[in-house]
């Protein structure tokens, strides 16, 4: 198996994990939790982190698919 195919499969798996964790953080993270990190409430931190994980997961998934079909 060529190295770029193996890396493509790894990127797809990492992308799916990033999408799953990002979706969970956006939908569930921070609810019912009290506390703050500096001036940002707990829910806000989960929104920022969830968005970042979702975007990186989508980019990883796209890059992995690109490496497999090229």
C-alpha positions in Angstrom: 0.0 0.0 0.0 1.5 3.4 -0.9 2.2 5.8 1.9 -0.3 8.4 0.6 -3.1 5.9 0.7 -2.3 4.9 4.3 -2.1 8.6 5.3 -5.4 9.2 3.5 -7.1 6.4 5.5 -5.6 7.9 8.7 -6.9 11.3 7.8 -10.4 9.9 7.1 -10.5 8.2 10.5 -9.2 11.3 12.3 -11.7 13.4 10.4 -14.6 11.2 11.4 -13.5 11.4 15.0 -13.1 15.2 14.8 -16.6 15.5 13.3 -18.1 13.3 16.0 -16.4 15.1 19.0 -17.1 18.5 17.5 -20.8 17.7 17.0 -21.0 16.4 20.5 -19.4 19.5 21.9 -21.7 21.7 20.0 -24.9 19.9 20.9 -24.2 18.8 24.5 -21.0 20.3 25.8 -21.3 22.7 28.7 -25.0 22.3 29.4 -25.8 22.0 33.0 -22.3 22.9 34.0 -21.6 26.0 36.1 -18.3 27.8 36.0 -16.2 30.1 34.0 -12.9 30.2 32.4 -11.8 33.8 32.8 -14.7 35.8 31.4 -16.0 33.1 29.1 -18.8 30.9 30.4 -18.4 27.1 30.2 -20.9 26.8 27.3 -19.0 29.4 25.3 -15.8 27.4 25.7 -17.5 24.3 24.4 -18.9 26.3 21.4 -15.5 27.5 20.5 -13.8 24.1 20.9 -16.7 22.3 19.2 -16.5 24.6 16.1 -12.8 24.2 15.9 -13.0 20.4 16.2 -15.8 20.2 13.6 -13.9 22.4 11.1 -10.6 20.5 11.5 -12.5 17.2 11.2 -14.1 18.3 8.0 -10.8 19.4 6.6 -9.1 16.1 7.6 -12.0 14.1 6.0 -11.7 16.1 2.8 -8.0 15.7 2.6 -8.2 12.0 3.3 -10.8 11.5 0.5 -8.6 13.6 -1.8 -5.6 11.4 -1.1 -7.6 8.2 -1.7 -9.2 9.2 -5.0 -6.2 11.0 -6.6 
